[in-house]
Amino acid sequence: MAKHILMVVTTARKMDQEHSTGLWLSEFAEPFIEFKKLGYEITVASPKGGKAPIDERSLGEIEQEILDTAVYLEDTVKLEDIESHEAYDAIFLPGGHGTMFDFPDNRKLQALIRDFYESNKVVAAVCHGPAGLVGVTLSDGTPLVKGKTVTSFTDEEERATTLDRFMPFMLETRLRELGAQFVAAEKWADHCEVDGKLITGQNPQSTVRVAQEVVKQLG
């Protein structure tokens, strides 16, 4: 049986009226390519469904293979149409600043992540993808990240982008407030943290490593 991955991407297009955002393409493409090569089935879903916006900042000097994956973002499945976690072996949350706006309060995403985690299935997120973790509480009411060793795009990195002023909150700070054991590496370092089935990566540079850890955990 082929492994089946649920990849959830943002559909938030704007940080404010003047500044666009979306998905950071390599954070979707690199895992997608890695999983496809291994014959995994992949379902791409998003909060609104349909076409997922790609952050133009992520379309600089990148390989054609990365660009080619954009076709899989043309018609994503609406999260509400994902019946349950049972058909999947792992959930993967790519980042992009858009996730800061439509992941944290999405109840369907929160429920799916909780169900994946409590079923001992892989939960992976990279860069701003861990924004999807901040609203997740386990069945006993505790935050999923409480006491867990995690990482994400750091406050230092956010300030370095100068986009911190548009963010609804600072992701590292929020994870720490929720009781996470947050580990930050140097800016733009390839950095991944693994706590059981919970896998998090710090930034775009960490994406391949997170994908490889997912593959390792799935055997």
LOMAR-239049 format. One record per atom (N, C-alpha, C): residue number from 1; x, y, z; atom name. Coordinates in Angstrom, 1 decimal. Example, Ala and Ser with C-alpha at 12.3 -4.5 7.8 and 13.67 -1.06 7.14 Angstrom:
2
resi/u/v/w/name
1/13.2/-5.7/7.8/N
1/12.3/-4.5/7.8/CA
1/13.2/-3.3/7.8/C
2/12.8/-2.2/7.1/N
2/13.7/-1.1/7.1/CA
2/12.9/0.0/7.9/C
***
This chain:
219
resi/u/v/w/name
1/0.8/-1.2/0.0/N
1/0.0/0.0/0.0/CA
1/0.9/1.3/0.0/C
2/0.6/2.1/-0.9/N
2/1.4/3.4/-1.0/CA
2/1.0/4.3/0.2/C
3/1.9/5.0/0.7/N
3/1.6/6.0/1.8/CA
3/0.8/7.1/1.2/C
4/0.0/7.7/2.0/N
4/-0.9/8.8/1.5/CA
4/-0.6/10.1/2.4/C
5/-0.2/11.1/1.8/N
5/0.1/12.4/2.5/CA
5/-1.0/13.4/2.2/C
6/-1.4/14.1/3.3/N
6/-2.3/15.2/3.2/CA
6/-1.4/16.5/3.3/C
7/-1.3/17.3/2.2/N
7/-0.6/18.5/2.3/CA
7/-1.6/19.7/2.3/C
8/-1.5/20.5/3.3/N
8/-2.4/21.6/3.5/CA
8/-1.7/22.9/3.3/C
9/-2.2/23.7/2.3/N
9/-1.5/25.0/1.9/CA
9/-2.5/26.1/2.2/C
10/-1.9/27.3/2.3/N
10/-2.7/28.5/2.6/CA
10/-3.5/29.0/1.3/C
11/-4.6/29.6/1.6/N
11/-5.3/30.3/0.5/CA
11/-5.5/31.8/0.9/C
12/-4.7/32.3/1.8/N
12/-4.7/33.7/2.2/CA
12/-3.8/34.5/1.1/C
13/-4.4/35.5/0.5/N
13/-3.7/36.2/-0.6/CA
13/-3.2/37.5/-0.1/C
14/-3.6/38.1/1.0/N
14/-3.2/39.4/1.4/CA
14/-2.8/39.5/2.8/C
15/-1.8/40.3/3.1/N
15/-1.4/40.6/4.5/CA
15/-2.2/41.9/4.9/C
16/-2.4/42.8/4.0/N
16/-3.3/43.9/4.2/CA
16/-3.8/44.3/2.8/C
17/-4.4/45.4/2.7/N
17/-5.0/45.8/1.4/CA
17/-3.9/46.0/0.3/C
18/-2.7/46.4/0.7/N
18/-1.6/46.7/-0.3/CA
18/-0.6/45.6/-0.5/C
19/-0.5/44.7/0.4/N
19/0.6/43.7/0.4/CA
19/0.1/42.3/0.2/C
20/0.5/41.7/-0.9/N
20/0.1/40.3/-1.2/CA
20/0.9/39.3/-0.4/C
21/0.4/38.1/-0.3/N
21/1.1/37.0/0.3/CA
21/0.7/35.7/-0.3/C
22/0.8/34.6/0.4/N
22/0.4/33.3/-0.2/CA
22/1.4/32.2/0.3/C
23/1.5/31.1/-0.5/N
23/2.3/30.0/-0.2/CA
23/3.8/30.2/-0.7/C
24/4.7/29.8/0.1/N
24/6.1/29.8/-0.3/CA
24/6.4/28.5/-1.1/C
25/6.5/28.7/-2.4/N
25/6.4/27.6/-3.4/CA
25/7.4/26.4/-3.0/C
26/8.6/26.7/-2.7/N
26/9.6/25.6/-2.5/CA
26/9.2/24.8/-1.3/C
27/8.5/25.4/-0.4/N
27/8.1/24.6/0.8/CA
27/7.0/23.6/0.5/C
28/6.3/23.8/-0.5/N
28/5.4/22.8/-1.1/CA
28/6.1/21.9/-2.0/C
29/6.8/22.5/-3.0/N
29/7.3/21.7/-4.1/CA
29/8.4/20.7/-3.7/C
30/9.3/21.1/-2.8/N
30/10.4/20.1/-2.4/CA
30/9.8/18.9/-1.8/C
31/8.9/19.0/-0.8/N
31/8.3/17.8/-0.2/CA
31/7.5/17.0/-1.2/C
32/6.7/17.7/-2.0/N
32/5.9/17.1/-3.0/CA
32/6.7/16.2/-4.0/C
33/7.8/16.8/-4.5/N
33/8.7/16.0/-5.4/CA
33/9.3/14.8/-4.6/C
34/9.7/15.0/-3.4/N
34/10.3/13.9/-2.6/CA
34/9.3/12.8/-2.4/C
35/8.0/13.1/-2.1/N
35/7.0/12.1/-1.9/CA
35/6.6/11.4/-3.2/C
36/6.5/12.2/-4.3/N
36/6.1/11.6/-5.6/CA
36/7.2/10.6/-6.0/C
37/8.4/10.9/-5.8/N
37/9.5/10.0/-6.2/CA
37/9.4/8.6/-5.6/C
38/8.8/8.6/-4.4/N
38/8.6/7.4/-3.6/CA
38/7.3/6.7/-3.9/C
39/6.5/7.3/-4.8/N
39/5.2/6.7/-5.1/CA
39/4.1/7.0/-4.1/C
40/4.3/8.0/-3.2/N
40/3.3/8.3/-2.3/CA
40/2.1/8.9/-3.0/C
41/0.9/8.7/-2.5/N
41/-0.3/9.4/-2.9/CA
41/-0.3/10.8/-2.2/C
42/-0.7/11.8/-2.8/N
42/-0.7/13.1/-2.2/CA
42/-2.0/13.8/-2.5/C
43/-2.7/14.3/-1.4/N
43/-3.9/15.1/-1.6/CA
43/-3.5/16.5/-1.1/C
44/-3.8/17.5/-2.0/N
44/-3.4/18.9/-1.6/CA
44/-4.7/19.6/-1.3/C
45/-4.8/20.1/0.0/N
45/-6.0/20.8/0.5/CA
45/-5.7/22.2/0.9/C
46/-6.7/23.0/1.1/N
46/-6.5/24.3/1.6/CA
46/-7.8/24.8/2.3/C
47/-7.7/25.9/3.1/N
47/-8.9/26.3/3.8/CA
47/-10.1/26.7/2.9/C
48/-9.9/27.3/1.7/N
48/-11.0/27.7/0.9/CA
48/-11.2/26.7/-0.3/C
49/-10.2/25.9/-0.6/N
49/-10.2/25.1/-1.8/CA
49/-9.9/25.9/-3.0/C
50/-9.8/25.2/-4.2/N
50/-9.5/26.0/-5.4/CA
50/-8.1/26.3/-5.5/C
51/-7.8/27.4/-6.3/N
51/-6.4/27.8/-6.6/CA
51/-5.7/28.4/-5.3/C
52/-4.6/27.9/-5.0/N
52/-3.8/28.4/-3.9/CA
52/-2.9/29.5/-4.4/C
53/-2.8/30.7/-3.7/N
53/-2.0/31.7/-4.2/CA
53/-0.5/31.5/-3.8/C
54/0.4/31.8/-4.7/N
54/1.8/31.6/-4.5/CA
54/2.4/33.0/-4.2/C
55/3.2/33.1/-3.2/N
55/3.9/34.4/-2.9/CA
55/4.9/34.7/-3.9/C
56/4.8/35.8/-4.6/N
56/5.7/36.2/-5.7/CA
56/7.2/36.2/-5.2/C
57/7.4/36.4/-3.9/N
57/8.7/36.5/-3.4/CA
57/9.4/35.1/-3.5/C
58/8.6/34.1/-3.6/N
58/9.2/32.7/-3.7/CA
58/9.5/32.3/-5.1/C
59/9.3/33.2/-6.1/N
59/9.4/32.8/-7.5/CA
59/10.7/33.4/-8.1/C
60/11.7/33.6/-7.3/N
60/13.0/34.1/-7.9/CA
60/13.7/33.1/-8.7/C
61/15.0/32.9/-8.4/N
61/15.8/32.0/-9.1/CA
61/15.6/30.6/-8.6/C
62/14.6/29.9/-9.1/N
62/14.3/28.5/-8.7/CA
62/14.3/27.6/-9.9/C
63/14.5/26.3/-9.6/N
63/14.5/25.4/-10.7/CA
63/13.2/25.1/-11.3/C
64/13.2/24.8/-12.6/N
64/12.0/24.5/-13.3/CA
64/11.1/23.4/-12.7/C
65/11.8/22.4/-12.1/N
65/11.1/21.3/-11.4/CA
65/10.2/21.9/-10.3/C
66/10.7/22.9/-9.6/N
66/9.9/23.5/-8.5/CA
66/8.7/24.3/-9.1/C
67/9.0/25.0/-10.2/N
67/7.9/25.8/-10.8/CA
67/6.8/24.9/-11.3/C
68/7.2/23.7/-11.8/N
68/6.3/22.8/-12.5/CA
68/5.2/22.3/-11.5/C
69/5.5/22.3/-10.2/N
69/4.6/21.8/-9.2/CA
69/3.4/22.7/-9.0/C
70/3.5/23.9/-9.5/N
70/2.4/24.9/-9.3/CA
70/1.1/24.4/-9.9/C
71/1.2/23.5/-10.9/N
71/0.0/22.9/-11.5/CA
71/-0.9/22.2/-10.5/C
72/-0.2/21.6/-9.5/N
72/-1.0/20.9/-8.4/CA
72/-1.7/21.8/-7.4/C
73/-1.4/23.2/-7.6/N
73/-2.1/24.1/-6.7/CA
73/-3.2/24.8/-7.4/C
74/-3.6/24.4/-8.6/N
74/-4.6/25.1/-9.3/CA
74/-6.0/24.7/-8.8/C
75/-6.2/23.5/-8.2/N
75/-7.5/23.1/-7.8/CA
75/-7.4/22.3/-6.5/C
76/-7.1/22.9/-5.4/N
76/-6.9/22.2/-4.2/CA
76/-8.3/21.8/-3.6/C
77/-8.3/20.8/-2.8/N
77/-9.5/20.3/-2.1/CA
77/-9.8/21.2/-0.9/C
78/-11.1/21.6/-0.7/N
78/-11.4/22.4/0.4/CA
78/-11.3/21.5/1.7/C
79/-10.7/22.1/2.7/N
79/-10.5/21.4/4.0/CA
79/-11.8/20.7/4.5/C
80/-12.9/21.4/4.4/N
80/-14.1/20.9/5.0/CA
80/-14.6/19.6/4.3/C
81/-14.0/19.4/3.1/N
81/-14.4/18.2/2.3/CA
81/-13.5/17.0/2.6/C
82/-12.5/17.2/3.5/N
82/-11.7/16.1/4.0/CA
82/-12.5/15.4/5.1/C
83/-12.9/14.2/4.9/N
83/-13.8/13.6/5.9/CA
83/-13.1/13.3/7.2/C
84/-11.9/12.7/7.1/N
84/-11.2/12.4/8.4/CA
84/-9.8/12.2/8.0/C
85/-9.0/11.9/9.1/N
85/-7.6/11.7/9.0/CA
85/-7.3/10.2/8.6/C
86/-8.3/9.4/8.6/N
86/-8.1/7.9/8.5/CA
86/-7.5/7.5/7.2/C
87/-7.7/8.2/6.1/N
87/-7.2/7.8/4.8/CA
87/-5.8/8.1/4.6/C
88/-5.2/8.8/5.6/N
88/-3.8/9.4/5.4/CA
88/-2.8/8.9/6.4/C
89/-1.6/8.9/6.0/N
89/-0.5/8.5/6.9/CA
89/0.2/9.7/7.6/C
90/0.1/10.8/7.0/N
90/0.8/12.0/7.5/CA
90/0.1/13.3/7.0/C
91/0.3/14.4/7.8/N
91/-0.2/15.7/7.4/CA
91/1.1/16.6/7.3/C
92/1.2/17.4/6.3/N
92/2.3/18.2/6.0/CA
92/1.8/19.6/5.8/C
93/2.4/20.6/6.5/N
93/2.0/22.0/6.4/CA
93/3.1/22.9/5.9/C
94/3.2/23.2/4.6/N
94/4.2/24.1/4.1/CA
94/3.8/25.5/4.6/C
95/4.8/26.4/4.5/N
95/4.6/27.7/5.0/CA
95/4.4/28.7/3.9/C
96/4.8/29.9/4.2/N
96/4.4/31.1/3.4/CA
96/3.7/32.0/4.4/C
97/3.8/33.3/4.3/N
97/3.2/34.2/5.3/CA
97/1.7/34.1/5.3/C
98/1.1/33.6/4.2/N
98/-0.4/33.4/4.2/CA
98/-0.9/32.5/5.3/C
99/-0.1/31.5/5.7/N
99/-0.5/30.6/6.8/CA
99/-0.8/31.3/8.1/C
100/-0.1/32.5/8.3/N
100/-0.3/33.2/9.6/CA
100/-1.7/33.8/9.7/C
101/-2.4/33.9/8.5/N
101/-3.7/34.5/8.5/CA
101/-4.9/33.5/8.4/C
102/-4.7/32.3/7.8/N
102/-5.8/31.4/7.7/CA
102/-5.6/30.0/8.3/C
103/-4.5/29.8/8.9/N
103/-4.3/28.5/9.6/CA
103/-4.7/28.5/11.1/C
104/-4.3/29.6/11.9/N
104/-4.4/29.5/13.3/CA
104/-5.8/29.3/13.8/C
105/-6.8/29.8/13.1/N
105/-8.2/29.8/13.6/CA
105/-9.1/28.8/12.9/C
106/-8.5/28.0/12.0/N
106/-9.3/27.1/11.2/CA
106/-9.6/25.8/12.0/C
107/-10.9/25.7/12.4/N
107/-11.3/24.6/13.3/CA
107/-11.2/23.3/12.6/C
108/-11.4/23.2/11.3/N
108/-11.3/21.9/10.6/CA
108/-9.8/21.5/10.6/C
109/-8.9/22.4/10.4/N
109/-7.5/22.1/10.4/CA
109/-7.1/21.6/11.8/C
110/-7.5/22.4/12.8/N
110/-7.2/22.0/14.2/CA
110/-7.6/20.6/14.5/C
111/-8.9/20.3/14.1/N
111/-9.4/18.9/14.4/CA
111/-8.6/17.8/13.7/C
112/-8.3/18.1/12.4/N
112/-7.5/17.1/11.7/CA
112/-6.1/16.9/12.3/C
113/-5.4/18.0/12.7/N
113/-4.1/17.8/13.2/CA
113/-4.2/17.1/14.6/C
114/-5.2/17.4/15.4/N
114/-5.4/16.7/16.6/CA
114/-5.6/15.2/16.4/C
115/-6.4/14.9/15.4/N
115/-6.7/13.5/15.1/CA
115/-5.5/12.7/14.6/C
116/-4.7/13.4/13.7/N
116/-3.5/12.8/13.2/CA
116/-2.6/12.5/14.4/C
117/-2.4/13.5/15.3/N
117/-1.4/13.4/16.4/CA
117/-1.8/12.3/17.4/C
118/-3.1/12.3/17.7/N
118/-3.6/11.3/18.7/CA
118/-3.7/9.9/18.1/C
119/-3.7/9.8/16.8/N
119/-3.7/8.5/16.2/CA
119/-2.2/8.0/15.9/C
120/-1.3/8.7/16.5/N
120/0.2/8.4/16.3/CA
120/0.6/8.5/14.8/C
121/0.0/9.4/14.1/N
121/0.4/9.7/12.7/CA
121/1.3/10.9/12.7/C
122/2.1/11.0/11.6/N
122/3.1/12.1/11.5/CA
122/2.4/13.4/11.2/C
123/2.8/14.4/12.0/N
123/2.4/15.8/11.8/CA
123/3.6/16.6/11.5/C
124/3.7/17.2/10.4/N
124/5.0/17.9/10.0/CA
124/4.6/19.3/9.5/C
125/5.4/20.3/9.8/N
125/5.2/21.7/9.3/CA
125/6.6/22.4/9.2/C
126/6.6/23.3/8.3/N
126/7.9/24.0/8.0/CA
126/7.7/25.5/7.9/C
127/8.6/26.3/8.5/N
127/8.7/27.7/8.4/CA
127/7.5/28.4/9.1/C
128/6.5/28.9/8.3/N
128/5.3/29.5/8.9/CA
128/4.2/28.4/9.0/C
129/4.4/27.2/8.5/N
129/3.5/26.2/8.6/CA
129/3.1/25.8/10.0/C
130/4.0/25.9/11.0/N
130/3.6/25.7/12.4/CA
130/2.5/26.6/12.9/C
131/2.2/27.7/12.1/N
131/1.0/28.5/12.5/CA
131/-0.2/27.7/12.7/C
132/-0.2/26.6/11.9/N
132/-1.4/25.6/12.0/CA
132/-1.4/24.9/13.3/C
133/-0.3/24.9/14.1/N
133/-0.3/24.2/15.3/CA
133/-0.8/25.0/16.5/C
134/-0.8/26.3/16.4/N
134/-1.0/27.2/17.6/CA
134/-2.4/27.1/18.1/C
135/-3.4/26.7/17.3/N
135/-4.8/26.6/17.8/CA
135/-5.2/25.2/18.2/C
136/-4.3/24.2/18.1/N
136/-4.6/22.8/18.3/CA
136/-4.5/22.5/19.7/C
137/-5.6/22.0/20.2/N
137/-5.6/21.4/21.6/CA
137/-5.9/19.9/21.5/C
138/-5.3/19.1/22.4/N
138/-5.6/17.7/22.4/CA
138/-6.9/17.4/23.1/C
139/-7.3/16.2/23.1/N
139/-8.6/15.8/23.7/CA
139/-8.7/16.2/25.2/C
140/-7.5/16.2/25.9/N
140/-7.6/16.6/27.3/CA
140/-7.5/18.1/27.6/C
141/-7.5/18.8/26.5/N
141/-7.6/20.3/26.6/CA
141/-6.2/21.0/26.6/C
142/-5.1/20.3/26.6/N
142/-3.8/20.9/26.6/CA
142/-3.4/21.3/25.1/C
143/-2.7/22.4/25.0/N
143/-2.2/22.7/23.6/CA
143/-1.3/21.6/23.1/C
144/-1.4/21.2/21.9/N
144/-0.6/20.2/21.3/CA
144/0.9/20.4/21.5/C
145/1.3/21.7/21.4/N
145/2.8/22.0/21.4/CA
145/3.3/22.1/22.8/C
146/2.4/22.1/23.8/N
146/2.9/22.3/25.2/CA
146/3.9/21.1/25.6/C
147/5.1/21.6/26.0/N
147/6.1/20.6/26.4/CA
147/6.8/19.9/25.2/C
148/6.4/20.2/24.0/N
148/7.0/19.6/22.8/CA
148/8.2/20.5/22.3/C
149/9.2/19.8/21.8/N
149/10.4/20.5/21.2/CA
149/10.0/20.8/19.8/C
150/10.0/22.1/19.4/N
150/9.6/22.5/18.1/CA
150/10.5/23.6/17.6/C
151/10.3/23.9/16.3/N
151/10.9/25.1/15.8/CA
151/10.0/25.7/14.7/C
152/10.3/26.9/14.2/N
152/9.5/27.5/13.2/CA
152/10.3/28.7/12.7/C
153/9.8/29.5/11.7/N
153/10.4/30.7/11.4/CA
153/10.5/31.5/12.7/C
154/11.7/32.0/12.9/N
154/12.0/32.6/14.2/CA
154/11.6/34.1/14.2/C
155/11.5/34.7/15.4/N
155/11.2/36.1/15.5/CA
155/12.3/36.9/14.8/C
156/13.5/36.5/15.0/N
156/14.7/37.2/14.4/CA
156/14.6/37.1/12.9/C
157/14.2/36.0/12.3/N
157/14.1/35.9/10.9/CA
157/12.9/36.8/10.4/C
158/11.8/36.8/11.2/N
158/10.7/37.6/10.8/CA
158/11.1/39.1/10.7/C
159/11.8/39.5/11.7/N
159/12.2/40.9/11.7/CA
159/13.2/41.2/10.6/C
160/14.0/40.2/10.2/N
160/14.9/40.4/9.1/CA
160/14.2/40.6/7.8/C
161/13.0/40.0/7.6/N
161/12.2/40.1/6.4/CA
161/11.6/41.5/6.3/C
162/11.5/42.2/7.4/N
162/10.7/43.5/7.6/CA
162/9.2/43.3/7.4/C
163/8.8/42.0/7.4/N
163/7.3/41.8/7.3/CA
163/6.7/41.6/8.6/C
164/7.5/41.7/9.7/N
164/6.9/41.4/11.0/CA
164/5.8/42.4/11.4/C
165/5.8/43.6/10.8/N
165/4.8/44.6/11.1/CA
165/3.4/44.3/10.5/C
166/3.4/43.3/9.6/N
166/2.1/42.9/9.0/CA
166/1.5/41.7/9.7/C
167/2.3/41.0/10.5/N
167/1.9/39.7/11.1/CA
167/0.9/39.9/12.2/C
168/-0.1/39.0/12.3/N
168/-1.1/39.1/13.4/CA
168/-0.4/38.7/14.8/C
169/0.7/38.0/14.7/N
169/1.4/37.7/15.9/CA
169/2.8/37.1/15.5/C
170/3.7/37.0/16.4/N
170/5.0/36.5/16.1/CA
170/5.0/35.0/16.4/C
171/5.3/34.2/15.4/N
171/5.1/32.7/15.6/CA
171/6.0/32.1/16.7/C
172/7.2/32.4/16.7/N
172/8.1/31.9/17.8/CA
172/7.5/32.2/19.1/C
173/7.2/33.5/19.3/N
173/6.7/34.0/20.6/CA
173/5.4/33.2/21.0/C
174/4.5/33.1/20.0/N
174/3.2/32.4/20.3/CA
174/3.5/30.9/20.7/C
175/4.4/30.2/20.0/N
175/4.7/28.8/20.4/CA
175/5.2/28.7/21.8/C
176/6.1/29.7/22.1/N
176/6.7/29.7/23.5/CA
176/5.6/30.0/24.5/C
177/4.7/30.9/24.2/N
177/3.6/31.2/25.1/CA
177/2.7/30.0/25.4/C
178/2.6/29.1/24.4/N
178/1.8/27.9/24.5/CA
178/2.5/26.8/25.3/C
179/3.7/27.0/25.6/N
179/4.5/26.1/26.4/CA
179/5.4/25.2/25.6/C
180/5.6/25.5/24.4/N
180/6.5/24.7/23.5/CA
180/8.0/24.9/24.0/C
181/8.8/23.9/23.9/N
181/10.2/24.0/24.1/CA
181/10.8/24.4/22.7/C
182/10.9/25.7/22.5/N
182/11.3/26.2/21.2/CA
182/12.8/26.2/21.0/C
183/13.3/25.7/19.9/N
183/14.7/25.7/19.6/CA
183/14.9/26.5/18.3/C
184/15.7/27.5/18.4/N
184/16.1/28.4/17.3/CA
184/17.5/28.2/16.9/C
185/17.8/28.0/15.6/N
185/19.1/28.0/15.1/CA
185/19.4/29.4/14.5/C
186/20.6/29.6/14.0/N
186/21.0/30.9/13.3/CA
186/20.0/31.1/12.2/C
187/19.9/32.4/11.8/N
187/19.0/32.8/10.7/CA
187/19.4/32.0/9.5/C
188/18.3/31.5/8.8/N
188/18.4/30.8/7.5/CA
188/19.2/29.5/7.6/C
189/19.4/29.0/8.8/N
189/20.1/27.7/8.9/CA
189/19.1/26.6/8.6/C
190/19.7/25.5/8.1/N
190/18.9/24.2/7.8/CA
190/18.7/23.6/9.2/C
191/17.5/23.7/9.7/N
191/17.2/23.2/11.1/CA
191/15.9/22.6/11.2/C
192/15.9/21.4/11.8/N
192/14.7/20.6/11.9/CA
192/14.6/20.0/13.4/C
193/13.5/20.0/14.0/N
193/13.3/19.4/15.3/CA
193/12.3/18.2/15.2/C
194/12.5/17.1/15.8/N
194/11.7/16.0/15.8/CA
194/11.3/15.6/17.3/C
195/10.0/15.6/17.6/N
195/9.6/15.2/18.9/CA
195/8.5/14.1/18.7/C
196/8.9/12.9/18.8/N
196/8.0/11.8/18.4/CA
196/7.6/11.9/17.0/C
197/6.3/12.0/16.8/N
197/5.7/12.1/15.4/CA
197/5.5/13.5/15.0/C
198/6.0/14.5/15.8/N
198/5.8/15.9/15.5/CA
198/7.2/16.4/14.9/C
199/7.1/16.9/13.6/N
199/8.3/17.3/12.9/CA
199/8.2/18.7/12.5/C
200/9.1/19.6/12.9/N
200/9.0/21.0/12.5/CA
200/10.3/21.5/11.9/C
201/10.3/22.4/10.9/N
201/11.4/23.0/10.3/CA
201/11.4/24.5/10.4/C
202/12.6/25.1/10.5/N
202/12.7/26.5/10.8/CA
202/12.3/27.5/9.7/C
203/12.7/27.1/8.5/N
203/12.6/28.1/7.4/CA
203/12.7/27.4/6.0/C
204/12.6/28.1/4.9/N
204/12.6/27.4/3.6/CA
204/13.9/26.5/3.4/C
205/15.0/26.9/4.0/N
205/16.2/26.1/3.9/CA
205/16.1/24.7/4.6/C
206/15.1/24.5/5.4/N
206/14.9/23.3/6.2/CA
206/13.9/22.4/5.6/C
207/13.3/22.7/4.5/N
207/12.2/22.0/3.9/CA
207/12.6/20.5/3.5/C
208/13.6/20.4/2.8/N
208/14.0/19.0/2.4/CA
208/14.3/18.1/3.5/C
209/14.9/18.7/4.5/N
209/15.2/17.9/5.7/CA
209/14.0/17.4/6.4/C
210/13.0/18.3/6.5/N
210/11.7/17.9/7.1/CA
210/11.0/16.8/6.3/C
211/11.0/17.0/5.0/N
211/10.4/16.0/4.1/CA
211/11.1/14.6/4.3/C
212/12.5/14.6/4.4/N
212/13.2/13.4/4.6/CA
212/12.9/12.7/5.9/C
213/12.6/13.6/6.9/N
213/12.3/13.0/8.2/CA
213/10.9/12.4/8.2/C
214/10.0/13.0/7.4/N
214/8.7/12.4/7.2/CA
214/8.8/11.0/6.6/C
215/9.6/10.9/5.5/N
215/9.9/9.7/4.9/CA
215/10.5/8.6/5.8/C
216/11.4/9.1/6.6/N
216/12.0/8.2/7.6/CA
216/11.0/7.6/8.6/C
217/10.1/8.5/9.0/N
217/9.2/8.0/10.0/CA
217/8.1/7.1/9.4/C
218/7.8/7.3/8.2/N
218/6.8/6.4/7.5/CA
218/7.4/5.1/7.1/C
219/8.7/5.0/7.2/N
219/9.4/3.7/6.9/CA
219/9.4/3.4/5.4/C
***
